[in-house]
Amino acid sequence: MKTITHYVLLLVASLVLLPLQMKAQMESADSVSNDGGGLATDVFASLLIAEPSNDIYSCCGHCAIRMQCPSHNMDYCFTYSFSNTLVNKFKFFNGTGVGSFVPMYTNGFLEEYKESHRGVMEYKLNLTLDEKRVLWQSLDENAHSSFHWKYDYLKTNCSAMCVYIIEKSLIGERIEYGKLDPVLTGDNRTFVKEIFSKTPWYQFFWLTILGAEGEDESEVYTRLAPFIITDVWSDASFVNDSTGEIRPVFDGAPIQISNEHTELVPSPVTPFVAFLALLVVALVITVMYLKGVAKKVVVCFDVALLAAQTIAGIVSLYFNTLSQLQGVHGSWHVLVMNPLPLLVVLLFRKKPEYMRIGFMLYSALIVVYLCVAPFSPQILLPHVFIALTLLLRSGTRALKKRN
């Protein structure tokens, strides 16, 4: 009987004390991870910066936002990008490509960069709790809505959009920058030249397609490329003009969360060297042509040159007339890069006199281009070498009967 009474008392004690213990544990957990309204307080926001790669789309690195809530086992990365498919690549150059914030588990995000041997640094953002909540909500809403931004390599790239959405999440605050490099406050062409300085061929490509908008200026947030933003924001502050509170944008030192590394391998031959060599070869070919020797070599060179010029010409004409891509219109390069030589050959192949006139007209366009070159920042020395190469061959063809 005593034993039965003992077990009954233990059972009653358990039924009374267990709920009290659970309540105490819940209250203890709330004091750590929840506020009075039941919302989590252990929310963390970081900026992730991935190393550059040798790919044209990521040779400046990549930027993403990491959001964490350990009490709810939540750890996501939001990366602004567009699907890297052949169709989307065409849409990008057509100016109709769109981008959006894409959520993914942080482990999956890091695994992708591990596979491509690219390191990732994490920079904790010194946002208030409410700002981190607003940021997470904004990222969620953008990731799961049908709204997309038109992808613009000058203004709506990965880092620019990360900066944009972080700034939009500030509550009564603004970002105050320290002393900015003139590159960040100058024109677009100077900026593009700087961020692609370690990859001469990519630099040449982007500077070539950049038209009259290259001389325009843009807002600072659009200039913060992944490898630039860390230095700029390390010297920046969140400022509340109402309270006078000032605190650094980054909270503490950066953390290396992926130790992979890829060494960028620049091409040993720069555009300057390549197109200067092409000009020299064109000089030799022209001498051979005038002397009437090695005719097959001359023909092969001219056919290859015409094919390359035609492809570049169609692309240039497309950018200047049909493409909606920002920054590519109003280019002087269309004077030289256009399908006129191909049309002359196709239309007047059996009419030498008309063909000669056609090449004279094209040569005149090149001369105009070369006259503009000293006064236009669009035209670089490699462009001049290309123009002189084309002038040599088209001019010689135009004057053929006089020799």
C-alpha positions as YAML, in Angstrom:
chain: A
units: angstrom
residues:
- id: 1
  name: MET
  ca: [0.00, 0.00, 0.00]
- id: 2
  name: LYS
  ca: [2.84, 2.33, 0.85]
- id: 3
  name: THR
  ca: [4.42, 1.60, -2.52]
- id: 4
  name: ILE
  ca: [1.22, 2.37, -4.39]
- id: 5
  name: THR
  ca: [0.82, 5.64, -2.46]
- id: 6
  name: HIS
  ca: [4.44, 6.54, -3.28]
- id: 7
  name: TYR
  ca: [3.89, 6.09, -7.05]
- id: 8
  name: VAL
  ca: [0.65, 8.08, -6.94]
- id: 9
  name: LEU
  ca: [2.45, 10.99, -5.28]
- id: 10
  name: LEU
  ca: [5.24, 10.85, -7.89]
- id: 11
  name: LEU
  ca: [2.69, 10.86, -10.70]
- id: 12
  name: VAL
  ca: [0.87, 13.88, -9.26]
- id: 13
  name: ALA
  ca: [4.16, 15.72, -8.77]
- id: 14
  name: SER
  ca: [5.16, 14.99, -12.35]
- id: 15
  name: LEU
  ca: [1.87, 16.26, -13.73]
- id: 16
  name: VAL
  ca: [2.21, 19.49, -11.75]
- id: 17
  name: LEU
  ca: [5.94, 20.18, -12.17]
- id: 18
  name: LEU
  ca: [6.36, 19.19, -15.83]
- id: 19
  name: PRO
  ca: [4.17, 21.99, -17.23]
- id: 20
  name: LEU
  ca: [5.87, 24.47, -14.92]
- id: 21
  name: GLN
  ca: [9.29, 23.29, -16.14]
- id: 22
  name: MET
  ca: [8.21, 23.53, -19.81]
- id: 23
  name: LYS
  ca: [6.82, 27.02, -19.20]
- id: 24
  name: ALA
  ca: [10.11, 28.08, -17.60]
- id: 25
  name: GLN
  ca: [12.08, 26.69, -20.55]
- id: 26
  name: MET
  ca: [9.84, 28.51, -23.04]
- id: 27
  name: GLU
  ca: [10.14, 31.77, -21.13]
- id: 28
  name: SER
  ca: [13.92, 31.30, -21.04]
- id: 29
  name: ALA
  ca: [14.00, 30.69, -24.81]
- id: 30
  name: ASP
  ca: [11.77, 33.72, -25.44]
- id: 31
  name: SER
  ca: [14.15, 35.90, -23.45]
- id: 32
  name: VAL
  ca: [16.94, 34.87, -25.81]
- id: 33
  name: SER
  ca: [15.33, 34.68, -29.27]
- id: 34
  name: ASN
  ca: [11.94, 36.42, -29.10]
- id: 35
  name: ASP
  ca: [10.67, 39.86, -28.25]
- id: 36
  name: GLY
  ca: [7.40, 40.68, -26.53]
- id: 37
  name: GLY
  ca: [5.48, 40.25, -29.78]
- id: 38
  name: GLY
  ca: [6.78, 36.74, -30.38]
- id: 39
  name: LEU
  ca: [9.16, 37.77, -33.18]
- id: 40
  name: ALA
  ca: [12.67, 36.34, -33.26]
- id: 41
  name: THR
  ca: [15.44, 38.63, -32.08]
- id: 42
  name: ASP
  ca: [18.41, 36.51, -33.16]
- id: 43
  name: VAL
  ca: [18.33, 37.78, -36.73]
- id: 44
  name: PHE
  ca: [21.60, 38.39, -38.55]
- id: 45
  name: ALA
  ca: [22.30, 39.98, -41.93]
- id: 46
  name: SER
  ca: [25.56, 39.74, -43.84]
- id: 47
  name: LEU
  ca: [27.03, 40.66, -47.16]
- id: 48
  name: LEU
  ca: [28.75, 37.78, -48.95]
- id: 49
  name: ILE
  ca: [31.47, 38.59, -51.48]
- id: 50
  name: ALA
  ca: [32.65, 35.85, -53.82]
- id: 51
  name: GLU
  ca: [35.99, 35.97, -55.60]
- id: 52
  name: PRO
  ca: [36.15, 36.86, -59.30]
- id: 53
  name: SER
  ca: [36.38, 34.15, -61.93]
- id: 54
  name: ASN
  ca: [37.66, 34.03, -65.49]
- id: 55
  name: ASP
  ca: [34.08, 34.13, -66.82]
- id: 56
  name: ILE
  ca: [32.93, 37.39, -68.42]
- id: 57
  name: TYR
  ca: [29.82, 37.53, -66.22]
- id: 58
  name: SER
  ca: [31.68, 37.16, -62.94]
- id: 59
  name: CYS
  ca: [35.15, 38.53, -63.57]
- id: 60
  name: CYS
  ca: [34.39, 41.25, -60.99]
- id: 61
  name: GLY
  ca: [33.20, 38.77, -58.37]
- id: 62
  name: HIS
  ca: [29.70, 38.27, -57.01]
- id: 63
  name: CYS
  ca: [27.66, 39.75, -54.19]
- id: 64
  name: ALA
  ca: [24.80, 38.25, -52.16]
- id: 65
  name: ILE
  ca: [22.93, 38.86, -48.89]
- id: 66
  name: ARG
  ca: [22.86, 36.23, -46.15]
- id: 67
  name: MET
  ca: [20.00, 36.18, -43.63]
- id: 68
  name: GLN
  ca: [20.13, 33.98, -40.51]
- id: 69
  name: CYS
  ca: [17.83, 33.14, -37.60]
- id: 70
  name: PRO
  ca: [19.48, 30.34, -35.55]
- id: 71
  name: SER
  ca: [16.50, 29.88, -33.19]
- id: 72
  name: HIS
  ca: [14.40, 28.84, -36.19]
- id: 73
  name: ASN
  ca: [17.23, 27.02, -38.02]
- id: 74
  name: MET
  ca: [16.98, 29.45, -40.93]
- id: 75
  name: ASP
  ca: [20.02, 30.33, -43.02]
- id: 76
  name: TYR
  ca: [19.42, 31.65, -46.53]
- id: 77
  name: CYS
  ca: [21.32, 33.53, -49.20]
- id: 78
  name: PHE
  ca: [19.58, 35.91, -51.56]
- id: 79
  name: THR
  ca: [21.50, 36.42, -54.77]
- id: 80
  name: TYR
  ca: [20.48, 38.83, -57.51]
- id: 81
  name: SER
  ca: [21.02, 37.27, -60.90]
- id: 82
  name: PHE
  ca: [19.42, 36.00, -64.06]
- id: 83
  name: SER
  ca: [19.45, 32.45, -65.36]
- id: 84
  name: ASN
  ca: [22.70, 31.85, -67.26]
- id: 85
  name: THR
  ca: [21.11, 30.15, -70.28]
- id: 86
  name: LEU
  ca: [21.74, 30.80, -73.97]
- id: 87
  name: VAL
  ca: [18.31, 32.44, -74.33]
- id: 88
  name: ASN
  ca: [18.91, 34.73, -71.37]
- id: 89
  name: LYS
  ca: [22.34, 35.67, -72.68]
- id: 90
  name: PHE
  ca: [20.68, 36.82, -75.89]
- id: 91
  name: LYS
  ca: [18.04, 38.67, -73.86]
- id: 92
  name: PHE
  ca: [20.80, 40.38, -71.91]
- id: 93
  name: PHE
  ca: [22.38, 41.82, -75.06]
- id: 94
  name: ASN
  ca: [18.93, 42.59, -76.42]
- id: 95
  name: GLY
  ca: [18.24, 44.63, -73.31]
- id: 96
  name: THR
  ca: [15.21, 42.54, -72.33]
- id: 97
  name: GLY
  ca: [16.94, 40.29, -69.80]
- id: 98
  name: VAL
  ca: [15.50, 40.50, -66.29]
- id: 99
  name: GLY
  ca: [16.94, 39.71, -62.89]
- id: 100
  name: SER
  ca: [15.52, 39.01, -59.46]
- id: 101
  name: PHE
  ca: [16.57, 37.96, -55.99]
- id: 102
  name: VAL
  ca: [16.78, 34.19, -55.77]
- id: 103
  name: PRO
  ca: [16.76, 32.52, -52.32]
- id: 104
  name: MET
  ca: [18.81, 29.43, -51.64]
- id: 105
  name: TYR
  ca: [20.19, 27.60, -48.62]
- id: 106
  name: THR
  ca: [23.55, 29.05, -47.62]
- id: 107
  name: ASN
  ca: [25.18, 25.60, -47.67]
- id: 108
  name: GLY
  ca: [24.07, 25.17, -51.29]
- id: 109
  name: PHE
  ca: [25.32, 28.64, -52.18]
- id: 110
  name: LEU
  ca: [28.74, 27.95, -50.68]
- id: 111
  name: GLU
  ca: [28.91, 24.53, -52.33]
- id: 112
  name: GLU
  ca: [28.54, 26.14, -55.77]
- id: 113
  name: TYR
  ca: [31.51, 28.40, -55.12]
- id: 114
  name: LYS
  ca: [33.51, 25.55, -53.64]
- id: 115
  name: GLU
  ca: [33.00, 23.59, -56.86]
- id: 116
  name: SER
  ca: [34.22, 26.55, -58.92]
- id: 117
  name: HIS
  ca: [37.17, 27.09, -56.51]
- id: 118
  name: ARG
  ca: [36.14, 30.61, -55.54]
- id: 119
  name: GLY
  ca: [36.51, 31.91, -52.00]
- id: 120
  name: VAL
  ca: [33.71, 33.71, -50.16]
- id: 121
  name: MET
  ca: [34.05, 36.41, -47.48]
- id: 122
  name: GLU
  ca: [31.28, 37.35, -45.06]
- id: 123
  name: TYR
  ca: [30.77, 40.91, -43.78]
- id: 124
  name: LYS
  ca: [28.26, 41.30, -40.94]
- id: 125
  name: LEU
  ca: [25.89, 44.24, -41.48]
- id: 126
  name: ASN
  ca: [25.46, 46.54, -38.50]
- id: 127
  name: LEU
  ca: [21.72, 47.01, -39.04]
- id: 128
  name: THR
  ca: [19.19, 47.45, -36.24]
- id: 129
  name: LEU
  ca: [16.90, 44.52, -35.46]
- id: 130
  name: ASP
  ca: [13.93, 46.22, -37.12]
- id: 131
  name: GLU
  ca: [16.01, 46.99, -40.22]
- id: 132
  name: LYS
  ca: [17.10, 43.37, -40.49]
- id: 133
  name: ARG
  ca: [13.47, 42.28, -40.28]
- id: 134
  name: VAL
  ca: [12.48, 44.78, -42.99]
- id: 135
  name: LEU
  ca: [15.40, 43.63, -45.15]
- id: 136
  name: TRP
  ca: [14.43, 39.95, -44.82]
- id: 137
  name: GLN
  ca: [10.80, 40.74, -45.59]
- id: 138
  name: SER
  ca: [11.80, 42.79, -48.65]
- id: 139
  name: LEU
  ca: [14.04, 40.01, -49.94]
- id: 140
  name: ASP
  ca: [11.29, 37.43, -49.43]
- id: 141
  name: GLU
  ca: [8.72, 39.58, -51.18]
- id: 142
  name: ASN
  ca: [11.01, 40.23, -54.15]
- id: 143
  name: ALA
  ca: [12.05, 36.58, -54.41]
- id: 144
  name: HIS
  ca: [8.48, 35.29, -54.45]
- id: 145
  name: SER
  ca: [6.80, 38.00, -56.52]
- id: 146
  name: SER
  ca: [6.45, 38.19, -60.28]
- id: 147
  name: PHE
  ca: [8.24, 41.55, -60.33]
- id: 148
  name: HIS
  ca: [11.65, 41.61, -62.00]
- id: 149
  name: TRP
  ca: [14.17, 44.34, -62.72]
- id: 150
  name: LYS
  ca: [15.56, 44.78, -66.20]
- id: 151
  name: TYR
  ca: [19.15, 43.53, -65.97]
- id: 152
  name: ASP
  ca: [21.54, 46.37, -66.74]
- id: 153
  name: TYR
  ca: [25.27, 45.75, -66.37]
- id: 154
  name: LEU
  ca: [25.79, 49.43, -65.49]
- id: 155
  name: LYS
  ca: [23.04, 49.96, -62.92]
- id: 156
  name: THR
  ca: [21.20, 46.79, -61.89]
- id: 157
  name: ASN
  ca: [23.99, 44.27, -61.39]
- id: 158
  name: CYS
  ca: [24.34, 41.96, -58.37]
- id: 159
  name: SER
  ca: [26.13, 44.34, -55.99]
- id: 160
  name: ALA
  ca: [24.13, 47.43, -57.02]
- id: 161
  name: MET
  ca: [20.86, 45.64, -56.25]
- id: 162
  name: CYS
  ca: [22.17, 44.37, -52.90]
- id: 163
  name: VAL
  ca: [23.11, 47.93, -51.95]
- id: 164
  name: TYR
  ca: [19.77, 49.21, -53.23]
- id: 165
  name: ILE
  ca: [17.63, 46.84, -51.17]
- id: 166
  name: ILE
  ca: [19.75, 47.35, -48.04]
- id: 167
  name: GLU
  ca: [19.40, 51.12, -48.34]
- id: 168
  name: LYS
  ca: [15.62, 50.75, -48.84]
- id: 169
  name: SER
  ca: [15.46, 48.78, -45.57]
- id: 170
  name: LEU
  ca: [16.98, 51.54, -43.44]
- id: 171
  name: ILE
  ca: [14.58, 53.15, -40.97]
- id: 172
  name: GLY
  ca: [15.22, 56.85, -40.52]
- id: 173
  name: GLU
  ca: [18.85, 56.36, -41.47]
- id: 174
  name: ARG
  ca: [21.14, 56.82, -44.43]
- id: 175
  name: ILE
  ca: [24.58, 55.62, -45.49]
- id: 176
  name: GLU
  ca: [27.27, 58.25, -45.25]
- id: 177
  name: TYR
  ca: [30.38, 57.52, -47.27]
- id: 178
  name: GLY
  ca: [33.91, 58.50, -46.47]
- id: 179
  name: LYS
  ca: [36.24, 59.91, -49.08]
- id: 180
  name: LEU
  ca: [35.31, 58.30, -52.39]
- id: 181
  name: ASP
  ca: [37.69, 57.39, -55.17]
- id: 182
  name: PRO
  ca: [37.14, 59.63, -58.23]
- id: 183
  name: VAL
  ca: [36.34, 56.46, -60.19]
- id: 184
  name: LEU
  ca: [33.10, 56.14, -58.19]
- id: 185
  name: THR
  ca: [31.99, 59.69, -58.90]
- id: 186
  name: GLY
  ca: [33.19, 60.08, -62.50]
- id: 187
  name: ASP
  ca: [31.69, 58.96, -65.79]
- id: 188
  name: ASN
  ca: [30.65, 55.42, -66.69]
- id: 189
  name: ARG
  ca: [33.53, 54.89, -69.10]
- id: 190
  name: THR
  ca: [36.18, 55.61, -66.47]
- id: 191
  name: PHE
  ca: [34.39, 53.26, -64.08]
- id: 192
  name: VAL
  ca: [34.16, 50.41, -66.62]
- id: 193
  name: LYS
  ca: [37.81, 50.88, -67.51]
- id: 194
  name: GLU
  ca: [38.79, 50.58, -63.86]
- id: 195
  name: ILE
  ca: [36.71, 47.56, -62.81]
- id: 196
  name: PHE
  ca: [37.88, 45.51, -65.80]
- id: 197
  name: SER
  ca: [41.51, 46.68, -65.58]
- id: 198
  name: LYS
  ca: [42.75, 43.18, -64.65]
- id: 199
  name: THR
  ca: [41.05, 41.55, -67.64]
- id: 200
  name: PRO
  ca: [42.15, 43.51, -70.75]
- id: 201
  name: TRP
  ca: [39.95, 41.63, -73.25]
- id: 202
  name: TYR
  ca: [36.81, 41.98, -71.14]
- id: 203
  name: GLN
  ca: [37.69, 45.62, -70.64]
- id: 204
  name: PHE
  ca: [38.07, 46.09, -74.38]
- id: 205
  name: PHE
  ca: [34.74, 44.34, -75.04]
- id: 206
  name: TRP
  ca: [32.70, 46.40, -72.55]
- id: 207
  name: LEU
  ca: [34.37, 49.67, -73.55]
- id: 208
  name: THR
  ca: [33.67, 48.87, -77.21]
- id: 209
  name: ILE
  ca: [29.94, 48.31, -76.73]
- id: 210
  name: LEU
  ca: [29.62, 51.30, -74.38]
- id: 211
  name: GLY
  ca: [28.21, 54.18, -76.43]
- id: 212
  name: ALA
  ca: [27.47, 57.81, -75.68]
- id: 213
  name: GLU
  ca: [26.14, 56.94, -72.21]
- id: 214
  name: GLY
  ca: [29.73, 56.24, -71.25]
- id: 215
  name: GLU
  ca: [30.18, 59.94, -70.60]
- id: 216
  name: ASP
  ca: [27.22, 60.06, -68.18]
- id: 217
  name: GLU
  ca: [27.50, 59.83, -64.41]
- id: 218
  name: SER
  ca: [25.59, 57.41, -62.19]
- id: 219
  name: GLU
  ca: [24.67, 57.12, -58.52]
- id: 220
  name: VAL
  ca: [27.36, 55.78, -56.19]
- id: 221
  name: TYR
  ca: [25.41, 52.62, -55.30]
- id: 222
  name: THR
  ca: [25.56, 51.47, -58.93]
- id: 223
  name: ARG
  ca: [29.37, 51.71, -58.88]
- id: 224
  name: LEU
  ca: [29.96, 49.45, -55.89]
- id: 225
  name: ALA
  ca: [31.23, 46.37, -57.70]
- id: 226
  name: PRO
  ca: [31.79, 43.32, -55.45]
- id: 227
  name: PHE
  ca: [35.51, 43.94, -55.04]
- id: 228
  name: ILE
  ca: [34.94, 47.68, -54.44]
- id: 229
  name: ILE
  ca: [32.05, 47.64, -51.98]
- id: 230
  name: THR
  ca: [34.05, 46.07, -49.16]
- id: 231
  name: ASP
  ca: [36.62, 48.88, -49.11]
- id: 232
  name: VAL
  ca: [34.02, 51.62, -49.53]
- id: 233
  name: TRP
  ca: [31.64, 50.29, -46.86]
- id: 234
  name: SER
  ca: [34.50, 49.63, -44.44]
- id: 235
  name: ASP
  ca: [34.85, 53.40, -44.30]
- id: 236
  name: ALA
  ca: [31.09, 54.16, -44.39]
- id: 237
  name: SER
  ca: [28.56, 54.68, -41.59]
- id: 238
  name: PHE
  ca: [24.87, 54.41, -40.88]
- id: 239
  name: VAL
  ca: [23.71, 57.87, -39.81]
- id: 240
  name: ASN
  ca: [20.46, 58.76, -38.05]
- id: 241
  name: ASP
  ca: [19.98, 62.49, -38.55]
- id: 242
  name: SER
  ca: [17.20, 62.63, -35.92]
- id: 243
  name: THR
  ca: [19.10, 61.07, -33.04]
- id: 244
  name: GLY
  ca: [22.63, 61.81, -34.20]
- id: 245
  name: GLU
  ca: [23.56, 58.15, -33.87]
- id: 246
  name: ILE
  ca: [26.45, 57.02, -36.07]
- id: 247
  name: ARG
  ca: [27.68, 53.45, -36.36]
- id: 248
  name: PRO
  ca: [29.85, 51.61, -38.91]
- id: 249
  name: VAL
  ca: [28.15, 49.73, -41.74]
- id: 250
  name: PHE
  ca: [30.09, 46.54, -41.03]
- id: 251
  name: ASP
  ca: [29.97, 44.88, -37.62]
- id: 252
  name: GLY
  ca: [33.42, 43.55, -36.84]
- id: 253
  name: ALA
  ca: [36.05, 42.00, -39.08]
- id: 254
  name: PRO
  ca: [35.18, 39.96, -42.17]
- id: 255
  name: ILE
  ca: [35.09, 36.16, -41.96]
- id: 256
  name: GLN
  ca: [36.42, 33.76, -44.58]
- id: 257
  name: ILE
  ca: [33.61, 31.20, -44.92]
- id: 258
  name: SER
  ca: [34.97, 29.48, -48.02]
- id: 259
  name: ASN
  ca: [38.71, 29.01, -48.41]
- id: 260
  name: GLU
  ca: [38.75, 28.13, -52.09]
- id: 261
  name: HIS
  ca: [40.78, 30.30, -54.43]
- id: 262
  name: THR
  ca: [41.09, 30.72, -58.18]
- id: 263
  name: GLU
  ca: [43.99, 32.64, -59.63]
- id: 264
  name: LEU
  ca: [42.84, 34.88, -62.46]
- id: 265
  name: VAL
  ca: [44.93, 34.22, -65.55]
- id: 266
  name: PRO
  ca: [45.13, 37.31, -67.77]
- id: 267
  name: SER
  ca: [45.78, 36.76, -71.44]
- id: 268
  name: PRO
  ca: [49.46, 37.20, -72.35]
- id: 269
  name: VAL
  ca: [48.33, 39.06, -75.47]
- id: 270
  name: THR
  ca: [46.43, 42.29, -74.87]
- id: 271
  name: PRO
  ca: [44.09, 43.95, -77.43]
- id: 272
  name: PHE
  ca: [46.77, 46.59, -78.00]
- id: 273
  name: VAL
  ca: [49.38, 44.00, -78.98]
- id: 274
  name: ALA
  ca: [46.94, 41.81, -80.95]
- id: 275
  name: PHE
  ca: [45.55, 44.59, -83.15]
- id: 276
  name: LEU
  ca: [48.92, 46.25, -83.62]
- id: 277
  name: ALA
  ca: [50.19, 42.88, -84.90]
- id: 278
  name: LEU
  ca: [47.14, 42.66, -87.18]
- id: 279
  name: LEU
  ca: [47.99, 46.08, -88.62]
- id: 280
  name: VAL
  ca: [51.57, 44.99, -89.30]
- id: 281
  name: VAL
  ca: [50.32, 41.85, -91.05]
- id: 282
  name: ALA
  ca: [47.91, 43.99, -93.10]
- id: 283
  name: LEU
  ca: [50.84, 46.17, -94.19]
- id: 284
  name: VAL
  ca: [52.74, 43.10, -95.36]
- id: 285
  name: ILE
  ca: [49.66, 41.75, -97.15]
- id: 286
  name: THR
  ca: [49.12, 45.11, -98.86]
- id: 287
  name: VAL
  ca: [52.70, 45.14, -100.15]
- id: 288
  name: MET
  ca: [52.23, 41.60, -101.45]
- id: 289
  name: TYR
  ca: [48.95, 42.61, -103.09]
- id: 290
  name: LEU
  ca: [50.51, 45.62, -104.84]
- id: 291
  name: LYS
  ca: [53.39, 43.47, -106.09]
- id: 292
  name: GLY
  ca: [51.02, 40.78, -107.28]
- id: 293
  name: VAL
  ca: [52.68, 37.97, -105.31]
- id: 294
  name: ALA
  ca: [51.19, 35.25, -103.08]
- id: 295
  name: LYS
  ca: [47.71, 36.01, -104.37]
- id: 296
  name: LYS
  ca: [46.10, 33.10, -102.50]
- id: 297
  name: VAL
  ca: [47.53, 34.33, -99.20]
- id: 298
  name: VAL
  ca: [46.17, 37.82, -99.90]
- id: 299
  name: VAL
  ca: [42.72, 36.46, -100.77]
- id: 300
  name: CYS
  ca: [42.61, 34.28, -97.64]
- id: 301
  name: PHE
  ca: [43.56, 37.24, -95.45]
- id: 302
  name: ASP
  ca: [40.97, 39.50, -97.05]
- id: 303
  name: VAL
  ca: [38.22, 36.88, -96.77]
- id: 304
  name: ALA
  ca: [39.01, 36.28, -93.08]
- id: 305
  name: LEU
  ca: [39.15, 40.02, -92.43]
- id: 306
  name: LEU
  ca: [35.85, 40.58, -94.25]
- id: 307
  name: ALA
  ca: [34.18, 37.78, -92.26]
- id: 308
  name: ALA
  ca: [35.37, 39.19, -88.92]
- id: 309
  name: GLN
  ca: [34.42, 42.74, -89.89]
- id: 310
  name: THR
  ca: [30.97, 41.59, -91.04]
- id: 311
  name: ILE
  ca: [30.22, 39.79, -87.77]
- id: 312
  name: ALA
  ca: [31.41, 42.77, -85.73]
- id: 313
  name: GLY
  ca: [29.51, 45.09, -88.05]
- id: 314
  name: ILE
  ca: [26.19, 43.27, -87.67]
- id: 315
  name: VAL
  ca: [26.60, 43.22, -83.86]
- id: 316
  name: SER
  ca: [27.52, 46.91, -83.79]
- id: 317
  name: LEU
  ca: [24.61, 47.88, -86.01]
- id: 318
  name: TYR
  ca: [22.25, 45.79, -83.90]
- id: 319
  name: PHE
  ca: [23.38, 47.45, -80.68]
- id: 320
  name: ASN
  ca: [22.99, 50.94, -82.15]
- id: 321
  name: THR
  ca: [19.59, 50.43, -83.77]
- id: 322
  name: LEU
  ca: [17.59, 47.53, -82.32]
- id: 323
  name: SER
  ca: [18.96, 46.58, -78.91]
- id: 324
  name: GLN
  ca: [17.29, 47.98, -75.79]
- id: 325
  name: LEU
  ca: [20.40, 47.43, -73.71]
- id: 326
  name: GLN
  ca: [21.29, 50.57, -71.79]
- id: 327
  name: GLY
  ca: [24.53, 52.33, -72.65]
- id: 328
  name: VAL
  ca: [25.22, 50.90, -76.12]
- id: 329
  name: HIS
  ca: [23.67, 53.57, -78.33]
- id: 330
  name: GLY
  ca: [25.38, 56.51, -79.99]
- id: 331
  name: SER
  ca: [28.61, 54.67, -80.75]
- id: 332
  name: TRP
  ca: [31.14, 55.99, -83.26]
- id: 333
  name: HIS
  ca: [32.28, 52.43, -83.97]
- id: 334
  name: VAL
  ca: [29.32, 51.87, -86.28]
- id: 335
  name: LEU
  ca: [31.14, 54.00, -88.89]
- id: 336
  name: VAL
  ca: [33.73, 51.25, -89.22]
- id: 337
  name: MET
  ca: [31.85, 48.23, -87.96]
- id: 338
  name: ASN
  ca: [28.92, 47.83, -90.34]
- id: 339
  name: PRO
  ca: [27.95, 45.39, -93.13]
- id: 340
  name: LEU
  ca: [28.75, 47.83, -95.97]
- id: 341
  name: PRO
  ca: [31.87, 45.98, -97.26]
- id: 342
  name: LEU
  ca: [29.94, 42.68, -97.43]
- id: 343
  name: LEU
  ca: [27.10, 44.37, -99.33]
- id: 344
  name: VAL
  ca: [29.59, 45.89, -101.77]
- id: 345
  name: VAL
  ca: [31.14, 42.48, -102.47]
- id: 346
  name: LEU
  ca: [27.79, 40.70, -102.83]
- id: 347
  name: LEU
  ca: [26.08, 43.34, -104.97]
- id: 348
  name: PHE
  ca: [28.95, 44.39, -107.23]
- id: 349
  name: ARG
  ca: [31.09, 41.29, -107.49]
- id: 350
  name: LYS
  ca: [30.80, 41.33, -111.27]
- id: 351
  name: LYS
  ca: [30.91, 45.12, -111.56]
- id: 352
  name: PRO
  ca: [34.45, 46.18, -110.61]
- id: 353
  name: GLU
  ca: [33.78, 49.90, -111.08]
- id: 354
  name: TYR
  ca: [30.84, 49.89, -108.68]
- id: 355
  name: MET
  ca: [32.79, 47.76, -106.25]
- id: 356
  name: ARG
  ca: [35.63, 50.26, -106.35]
- id: 357
  name: ILE
  ca: [33.21, 53.10, -105.60]
- id: 358
  name: GLY
  ca: [31.72, 51.11, -102.73]
- id: 359
  name: PHE
  ca: [35.13, 50.56, -101.17]
- id: 360
  name: MET
  ca: [35.93, 54.24, -101.63]
- id: 361
  name: LEU
  ca: [32.77, 55.15, -99.73]
- id: 362
  name: TYR
  ca: [33.67, 52.73, -96.93]
- id: 363
  name: SER
  ca: [37.22, 54.11, -96.82]
- id: 364
  name: ALA
  ca: [35.78, 57.62, -96.47]
- id: 365
  name: LEU
  ca: [33.78, 56.49, -93.43]
- id: 366
  name: ILE
  ca: [36.96, 55.10, -91.87]
- id: 367
  name: VAL
  ca: [38.77, 58.41, -92.48]
- id: 368
  name: VAL
  ca: [35.93, 60.26, -90.71]
- id: 369
  name: TYR
  ca: [36.22, 57.78, -87.83]
- id: 370
  name: LEU
  ca: [39.98, 58.34, -87.55]
- id: 371
  name: CYS
  ca: [39.48, 62.12, -87.60]
- id: 372
  name: VAL
  ca: [37.03, 61.80, -84.68]
- id: 373
  name: ALA
  ca: [39.35, 59.48, -82.71]
- id: 374
  name: PRO
  ca: [41.49, 62.17, -81.00]
- id: 375
  name: PHE
  ca: [38.37, 63.87, -79.67]
- id: 376
  name: SER
  ca: [36.24, 60.90, -78.62]
- id: 377
  name: PRO
  ca: [36.89, 58.83, -75.47]
- id: 378
  name: GLN
  ca: [35.02, 55.97, -77.17]
- id: 379
  name: ILE
  ca: [37.86, 55.31, -79.59]
- id: 380
  name: LEU
  ca: [40.89, 53.62, -78.07]
- id: 381
  name: LEU
  ca: [44.26, 52.80, -79.68]
- id: 382
  name: PRO
  ca: [43.23, 49.18, -80.46]
- id: 383
  name: HIS
  ca: [40.21, 50.61, -82.30]
- id: 384
  name: VAL
  ca: [42.51, 52.87, -84.29]
- id: 385
  name: PHE
  ca: [44.69, 49.88, -85.24]
- id: 386
  name: ILE
  ca: [41.58, 48.00, -86.44]
- id: 387
  name: ALA
  ca: [40.41, 51.00, -88.45]
- id: 388
  name: LEU
  ca: [43.83, 51.46, -90.08]
- id: 389
  name: THR
  ca: [43.89, 47.75, -90.97]
- id: 390
  name: LEU
  ca: [40.51, 48.02, -92.68]
- id: 391
  name: LEU
  ca: [41.49, 51.27, -94.38]
- id: 392
  name: LEU
  ca: [44.61, 49.66, -95.81]
- id: 393
  name: ARG
  ca: [42.70, 46.82, -97.38]
- id: 394
  name: SER
  ca: [39.57, 48.71, -98.49]
- id: 395
  name: GLY
  ca: [41.60, 51.70, -99.72]
- id: 396
  name: THR
  ca: [43.88, 49.47, -101.73]
- id: 397
  name: ARG
  ca: [40.89, 47.73, -103.27]
- id: 398
  name: ALA
  ca: [39.33, 51.09, -104.09]
- id: 399
  name: LEU
  ca: [42.50, 52.29, -105.86]
- id: 400
  name: LYS
  ca: [43.21, 48.99, -107.59]
- id: 401
  name: LYS
  ca: [42.76, 50.31, -111.14]
- id: 402
  name: ARG
  ca: [45.13, 53.19, -110.54]
- id: 403
  name: ASN
  ca: [48.02, 50.88, -109.81]
...
